[in-house]
Amino acid sequence: MSERTKIKLVSEIVGAIVLTLLMQLMGVMGYGQYTWMCFLPLLMFFAFGVDFKKIPEMLLCYAIGELWCVVNSLVTGLFTMWFGADNLILSSIVPTIIVIFCILLVHENLFEGRVFSNVPCIFMGMSTSFFTLFMQQPIGYVHLFCFWAFGILLAVCLVMCGMLVCGAIFGKERASKAFMPLGADGK
């Protein structure tokens, strides 16, 4: 087994333990049924390459997504009022198409390259907000944002604890090289 594999294995064990233990806080705080939501920011964090600099952008764009859910609800409400709830296409589908187009137009074009351009996190904020809106959950946008932030904190703890333990066992330099993408260290 290569040293890289050993280091990653130790990191994965530590990460699994840390993540599982910290997720228990959701149940302790009375939100155990929403623990699954902690995995969504984990997915995004790792998809963005474990880039700690992306965290403020991830938080901000998630909140922006929640606001877009409100906009979608308002636009859908207007279309329903104008065309009636029985007209599914004009009361639900068309307004959502318009809102999604606006999201993409604004955040991919107008805010391209800025902190407001993280469209995956915007859509994550919007979609989880739909969950509470349509499923009539007893939680609100602030709860969702806190779950999102907690999930990001879990991702940071997972990575930092893994690196800390691996650094203590294998040495900081050897451990940090194991976390580089293959080929980045010349091998």
Number of C-alpha atoms within 10 A of each C-alpha: 5 7 12 16 11 15 23 18 14 17 24 15 13 21 22 13 15 18 22 13 11 15 19 13 14 17 12 9 8 9 14 13 9 13 15 12 15 23 19 16 25 21 13 20 21 12 10 13 10 15 11 13 8 15 19 12 18 28 20 18 25 30 23 22 24 25 17 22 24 17 16 21 18 13 19 22 17 14 20 19 11 11 14 13 15 10 12 12 14 17 21 19 13 15 22 19 12 13 18 15 12 13 19 16 13 15 20 16 11 12 14 14 11 11 14 20 22 23 20 14 24 27 21 22 27 23 17 21 26 17 12 16 17 9 9 10 10 8 13 13 18 11 13 22 19 13 22 25 19 21 26 24 18 23 25 19 16 23 19 15 18 25 24 16 18 24 17 11 13 15 13 14 10 15 24 16 14 18 14 11 9 11 7 9 9 5 5
